[in-house]
């Protein structure tokens, strides 16, 4: 790979987009020398503090066993015992790209220098990413208070006690204090979160293009997207959305009058509905950027003050609430897409045959797309329900709150998949309407979008099964997102 594909891991400055590139193998990681030096200093301090005082998870048990001092006779194996007892994950294995993201995020967090793990653990993660060695990590076992099962599986794989899912490394010694320090992280949840954020943000970008195609098919009025209109109520997401629509629809600064005095809400209020989703996605990115660069291990081994601080940084309420908000905003966006699909099959709005049908009287055309889109919308509505309204009380009552951020993220993955189907149905209808009407598109990136769609989506006038075309349209959305 070129130098532009190299991402330096220093414990700060890692971006969500960097994690995505590593996860999807378009970039590789390299530890900054200072990060290794800082980790070594943190490790030495942790050993020193553990010899003088009780340090949670190092000289004691964990959870409700926090006051139980580890018997010196068995201290050398305390770390391995802890990892073995916590490696109880179940469910389907995480996808390879998620596991790569887990390792990249955990490596960067450890590079922040607050964990007290031995530096060889950082080197091992760096090497595993470079050579393509992947642990097998199960998906189930986290409630938003630390991905203990997932990270215990990673650590035991590094130690040679669990088999590698791909590739391998020589077994790594686990120091007595390394175990809790390594697994005290939400890196697995954050890995899924970063990929979910990225994929949904890309679909939101594609939404601008699909909406613009529908706008042209319906002869919409760009007056609703005027910069003057949005300067009067300047919510950032709505302002950006309106600017994107102007970029796609207008060849100059002129406002194009449409067929109607006012368009249906699906067109006229699109910036006001899409905008909150864009703002929510930006908020999620800010939360994730903080957490993937955080030394959030409990306890925090702070070299500057030479202290170990016990705390609650394992809580991921910020992540859970941000994703709950994002899904709620997405549901509104998806509702507008189904509304525009309804507009496209309505002759009074499109000026075209009902359901954009061709052929003998009574032909159904794309009638079934509304059923498919509303089925997906129902799935999205269910996935958008907040997961942060419940909690858990575990470990003999000591741990009495859980954010369920892992579930908030996975609900977002499900919501994103459903929205992809909703938007694909609108795209199919918009492209068919434009083919039937022959409307001239503006000389903007929208013309390239239509060219891509025409080259990807087959055109069959008569009634026919639409399943394959829906799948093609779902895949095409990623290409439209970058226009």
N, C-alpha and C positions, 0 to 999 in steps of 0.2 A: 504494500500500500504506500501511497505518497504521504509526505509530511502533513498534508491537509487532512488526512484520515487518522492522524495521531491525536489522541485526547489525553492530556496530562492529568493525572489524578493527584490532587494535592490536599483534598479535604475541604476545598472551597472553590466556588466558581463553576462547578459542574452544572450543566443545564439539562432540562428535560429532553431537549432535542438531542443532546449528546448521548444520553442513555438509550434513546431510540436507535441511534446509529450503531451503537455497540451491540444492542440486542439483535438488530437485524443485519449485522455483519457488514456494515459499510464503514466502520471505524474500529480502531483498536486502542487499548489503554496502555499507558506507561506511567508508573509511579514516579512522582517527583522525588528527588533525593532528600529534600527537606522533610517530606512526609515520613520517610522511613526513619530519619533521625528523630523526629518528633514522637513517632510511635515507640521508639526505643526508650526515650526519656520517660514516656508515660508508663511503659512496662516496668522500668526500674523503680519508679516511684511507687507503683502499685505493690511490688514485692516488698519494698521498704515499709510501706504503711501497714501491710498485712502482718508484718513481723511485730508491729507495735500496738495495734488496736484491732478491734473487730471490723472487718470490711465485708459487707453483704455479698454472699455468693462466692467469696474467696476463702474466708476463714469460717463462714457459717453456711447453713443450709439456705434454701430459698423459699419464697412464699411464706406460709405459716411456720416454716422451720427456720425463720430468720434468726431466732435466738439460740438455735442449736449450734454449738461450736463444733467444728469438724475435729474429729479425733486425730491428733498428730500422727498416730500410727498408720492412718489410712489417707493422710492428706495428699500423698503423691498421686493417688488415683481418684481424688475427689472430682476433678474436671471430667474425666471420662465417665464416671458414674452419673454425673449430672447430665451429660449429653445423651447417654444411653436411656436414661429415664424420660427424657423430654422428646426423644425422636419417635413420637407416636402418631405421626401424621397418617392420614388416610385419604381416600378419594382418588380421583384421577391425577396422574403426574402433571405437573406444570409443563407447559410447552417449552421447547428449547429456548425460544427467544425470551421468554419470561425468566428462565433460569439464568441466562446471560445477563439480563437486566438486574436480577437479584445480586449476582456476584459483583457487577460493576458498582451498584449503589452501596453495597456493604463495604467494598474496598474503599470507596471514597469516604464513607463515614468513619471507617477505622483510620484513614489517613488524616482525619481531623484531630486525632491525637488525644481523645478523651476516654478511651476504652481500657487501656492498660494491657491489651493483648500483646503477645510476643510478636515482634516484627516479621517473623517467618510466616505468620498467617497472612499478612499482607502480600508477601512475595508469592505465596502459594496461590492466592486468588488471582494475582496478576498473571502468573504462569498459566493457570488453568484457562483464563480467558484467551491468552495468546495461542495456546496449542489446541484449543477447542475441547478441553476436557469438561464434561458436564456431570454434576451429581444428579441423582434421581430425587426429586423433591415432590412430595405429595401436596395436594391442594388444600386439604381440610385440616384445621387444627388451630385457627387464629380467631380471636374475637376483638382485635383492635388494641391489645395491650402488650404487643410484642409477638413477633412471628417465631415463637419458641420452637415449634415442631419443625418448621421448614429449615431454620438455620441450624438446628441440632443435626438434621440430616446432612446438611452441607458440611458441617464440622466433622461429623463421623466419617464422611466420605474422604475428606482430607486426611483424616487419621488412619485410613485404611480399614475401617471396620464395616463400611458399607460399600457395595460395588458401584463403580462409576456407570452412568448411563451411556456416556460416550467418552472415549479416550481414557487416560488415567495419568496419575502422578505418583511418585514415590510417597509412601505413608509419612505423615508429618507428626512429630511429637506434640502432645497437648499438655501445656503447663497447667498446674493445679488451678491457677486463677483465670485461665483462658476461656473456660467453658461459658460461664455466665456472661463474661465480657463480650464474647463473640455472638451469642444468641440474643443479647439484650438490644433488639433492634426490630423495626418494622420494615426491613428491606424488601421482604417478599410482597407485602401489601403495596409498598411504594412502587415496586417493579410493575405489578399489574396496573397500578394507578397511572403511571407515566404512559404506558402503552395505550391504556383506555383513553386518557386525555388526548393523546396525539391522534388517534383514529377518529375520535369524535370531532376534534377541532378541524380535521381535514374534511369531514362530511359537512360541517357547518360552512366551510369555504365553498364546497360544491353547491350548497344550497343557494348561494347568490347566483350561480350560473344557471341552475335549473329554474329558479324563479324568473330570471331574465328571459329565458326561452319561453316560459309560459306567458310572461308579459307581452312578448311580441306576438305570440299566437292569439292572444285575446285583445290585442290593440289597446294596451293599457296607457294610462296617462302618467308621464314621468314627473308631473307637477308635485306628486306626493313625495318625491325624492329630492326636491330642491334643497340646495345648501342653505337657502334663506329659511326654509321651513325648519330644518334641523338645528340651525344656529339658535332658534328661538327656544329650543328645549334640548340642550346639548348633552344628553346621556351618551357616553363614549361609544358604546356598542352600536346604538342606533345611528349616530353620526357616521361611524365607519361603514355600516351596512348601506346607508343611503349613498355614500361616496362610491362604494363598490358597484351599486346598481347604475349610478351615473357613468362610471367607467365602462360598464358593459353595454349600456343602452344608448349613450349619447356620443355622437362624433365630435361635437363641440360643446359649448356651454348652454346651448339653447334647450329650452324645456319643450318636449314634444307633447302636443295635445293628443289625447286618445279619443276613442269612440264615444265615451261616456263622460258626463260631468264629474262623476265620482265612480271609481272602481270598487268591486267587492273588497272586503277586508283582506282577503288572501293576498291581494296585490297592494292595496293602499296602506295597510297597517303592517306590512312585512318588516320594515326597519324597527318598528316599536316592539315587535314580538321576537324577531331574530336578535335584536340588540341585547336584551337581557341574557340570552344564551351565550353570546360572545363575551359579555362581561363576566358571566359565571365561569366560562372556560378560562378567561384570563386570571380570575381569582384562584381557580384550581391550580394553574401553573405557578402562581406566586407561592401558594402553600407548599407545593411539591418541591419547588426550587429551594425552599428553606430546609425541608426535611431530608432531602437527598444529600445535603451538605452539613447535616447536623451531627454533632457529637452528643447523641441523646442517650448513651448507655447509662444504666443505673448500676452502681454508682459512677459518677463522673470523676475521673482521675485528672485533676487539674494541676498541671506542672507549674503554672505561674504562682499559685498559692500554696503548692505542696500539700494539697488536701484531697480527700475523697468526699464527695458530696452525694448523699442519698436523696432521691427526688422522684418525681412522677412524670418525667419526660417521655416515658413509654406510651402515654396516652395519645391517641390520634384523633381526638375530637375535631380538630381543625380539618383533617382530611375527610372524615366521615360527613361532617356538615357541609363542606364545600361540594362534595359529590352529590349529596342529597339535593342541594340547591341546583346543581347543574342538570340533574335529571328532570327536575320539575320544570326548569326553563326549556329543556329540550322537548318536553311533551307539548308545550304551547306551539313550538315551531312545527312539530309534526302535525298537529291539528290544522295549522294553516296550509300545509302541503296537501292534506286530504281535501281541504276546502277548494284549493286551486284545481285539484284533479276533478272535483265535481263541476267546477266552472268550465273546464275544458270539454266535458261531454254534454254541456248544455247549449243547444243551438242559439238561444237568445243572447248568449254571451260570446260564443265563438263564431257565429255565422256559418257554422258547418253542420253536417248531418248529426243527429243524435248519436251519442257514443262514438262519434268519428267513424261510423260504419260506412262501408261501401258494399255494393252487391245488391241482391234482391231485397225487396221490402221486408222489414222484420229482422234484418241482420243485426247481430249484437255488437259488432265491432270490439271495442275495448271495455265493454260493460263490466267484465269480471275484475278489472283492475281496482275498481272501488271496493269490491269485497276483499281482495287481497290486502289493499292498503289499510282498510279498517281492521282487518284481522291483526295486522302488524301493529297498528295503533293501539289495539286492545292489549297486546303484549307489552308495548311500551308503557301504557298507562299503569299496568300492574307493576312493572319494574321500577316505575317512578315513585312508588310509595316510599316514604322515608323509612330508613332502617335504624335511625338514631333515637327512636322513641322508646326503645327497650334497653335493658342492661343485663348484667349477670353478676351474681355474688358467688365467689369461689374461694378456694384455699382457706377453708374454715372461717370465712367471713372477712378475712383481711383484705382481699381484693374485691372491692364492692362497687366497681363501676367498669363498664366496657363500652367502647364507642361503636363496635362492629364496623369499623372502617373497611375491613376486607369485604364484607358483604355489600357495603355501599359501592365499592369499586366494581364488584362482579355484577351488581344490578345495572351499573352503567354500561358494562360490556354488553349485557343483554339488551338494554335500551338502544344502544348504538346499532346493534345488528338489526333490530326492528325498524329503526329510523332509516337505515340503508334501504330496506325494502319499500318503505313508504315513499322515499324520495325517488327511488328507481321507477316506481309506478307513475309518479308525476312526470319524470323525464320521458318515459315511453309515450305518454299521452301528448306532451308538448311537442315532441319530435314528429309524431304522426300528424298533429294539427298543422304544424308548419309545412310538412310535406303536402298536405291536402290544400292548404290555402295559397302556397307559393309566396307568402309574405317575404319581402326583401329585408334582410337583416342588416343592422348598422355595421359599418366597417370598423369593428372593434373586436376584442378577443371573443365576443359572442359568435362571430362568424366562424372562427376556428372551432369553437365548441360544437356548433351545428355540423361542421364538416366531419369532426371526429364521430359524432353520433350517427350521421348518415353512413359512415364507413364501417361502423360497428354493429348497428342495429338493422336487421333485415327489414325490407318493406314488402309486406304481403297484404294486398287489398282485401281479399276475402277473409271471412272468419276463420280463425286457426288457433291452435294452442299457443298461449303466450308465455309459458313457463320458462323456456330457454331464453326468450328476450328479456324477461325480468332479471335473470341471472347475468346476462350480458350488461344490462343497464346498471346493475349493482356494481359490477367491476369497473365500468366506465367512469363512475363517480370520482374515483381517485385521480383519474387523469384530468377531469374537468376542474378539480379543486385547485390545480396549480396554474390555471390559465390567467 
